[in-house]
Amino acid sequence: MITKPKTHIFVCGSFRATGAQGVCHKKESAQLLQYLTEEAADRGLDDVMVSSTGCMKLCDHGPVVVVYPQGHWYKSVNESAADAILDAIENDSVAEEHLLVA
């Protein structure tokens, strides 16, 4: 049976329909995707899904991470920011210092 996640974390993977890539992959978004996936599992966040996306066209702010259904957009996410984002998900709050759009 498929369980619908309570929270879905999207990590920009820089993929574009033209075959070109944006910038987030150059800023290690693939490693960030793996880190978030492993850290969510380590924390027992079974209701959190982590996925890669196509280019979000916010390259200057990458790597970009979006958390749904909360609708929080985060910029320049590294492992430290990822930890703060996961903390915020656990505490039903926002990692405000990393927000792209307040």
LINHU-V632745 format. One record per residue. N is the residue number from 1. PSI is psi in whole degrees, -180 to 180 (none if undefined). D_LAST is the distance of its C-alpha to the last C-alpha in Angstrom with 2 decimals. Layout:
n: <N | N>
psi: <PSI | PSI>
d_last: <D_LAST | D_LAST>
This chain:
n: <1 | 2 | 3 | 4 | 5 | 6 | 7 | 8 | 9 | 10 | 11 | 12 | 13 | 14 | 15 | 16 | 17 | 18 | 19 | 20 | 21 | 22 | 23 | 24 | 25 | 26 | 27 | 28 | 29 | 30 | 31 | 32 | 33 | 34 | 35 | 36 | 37 | 38 | 39 | 40 | 41 | 42 | 43 | 44 | 45 | 46 | 47 | 48 | 49 | 50 | 51 | 52 | 53 | 54 | 55 | 56 | 57 | 58 | 59 | 60 | 61 | 62 | 63 | 64 | 65 | 66 | 67 | 68 | 69 | 70 | 71 | 72 | 73 | 74 | 75 | 76 | 77 | 78 | 79 | 80 | 81 | 82 | 83 | 84 | 85 | 86 | 87 | 88 | 89 | 90 | 91 | 92 | 93 | 94 | 95 | 96 | 97 | 98 | 99 | 100 | 101 | 102>
psi: <137 | 131 | 128 | 127 | 147 | -36 | 139 | 124 | 122 | 127 | 125 | 125 | 1 | 8 | 136 | 151 | -27 | -7 | -19 | 164 | 149 | -152 | -26 | -36 | -30 | -20 | 24 | 38 | -28 | -41 | -37 | -42 | -47 | -43 | -48 | -41 | -48 | -41 | -39 | -41 | -43 | -33 | -3 | 25 | 72 | -18 | 17 | 127 | 140 | 129 | 156 | 150 | 174 | -179 | 131 | 0 | 36 | 44 | -37 | -17 | 6 | 164 | 138 | 138 | 135 | 134 | 123 | 149 | 3 | -30 | 26 | 127 | 125 | 147 | 157 | 48 | 126 | -172 | -38 | -45 | -37 | -41 | -43 | -37 | -44 | -39 | -45 | -40 | -44 | -35 | 6 | 48 | -161 | 139 | 74 | -34 | -12 | 3 | 137 | -44 | 121 | none>
d_last: <36.53 | 32.99 | 30.32 | 26.99 | 24.18 | 21.83 | 18.98 | 18.98 | 17.47 | 17.73 | 18.44 | 18.92 | 22.68 | 23.01 | 25.73 | 26.51 | 29.10 | 31.15 | 31.71 | 29.88 | 27.04 | 23.73 | 22.72 | 20.96 | 24.42 | 25.60 | 22.86 | 24.32 | 22.12 | 25.34 | 25.84 | 22.25 | 22.99 | 26.17 | 24.67 | 22.06 | 24.90 | 27.31 | 25.08 | 24.00 | 27.75 | 28.74 | 26.50 | 28.11 | 25.00 | 27.27 | 24.85 | 22.32 | 23.06 | 22.01 | 22.67 | 22.68 | 21.60 | 22.71 | 20.98 | 17.41 | 18.13 | 15.39 | 18.15 | 17.05 | 14.10 | 16.34 | 17.10 | 14.22 | 13.92 | 12.66 | 13.30 | 14.86 | 15.44 | 12.22 | 10.36 | 8.18 | 8.37 | 9.49 | 11.27 | 14.69 | 15.53 | 18.89 | 20.86 | 19.39 | 15.77 | 17.32 | 18.95 | 15.83 | 14.31 | 17.70 | 17.87 | 14.68 | 16.31 | 19.51 | 18.15 | 16.07 | 12.97 | 9.84 | 10.39 | 7.56 | 9.62 | 9.49 | 6.04 | 6.55 | 3.78 | 0.00>
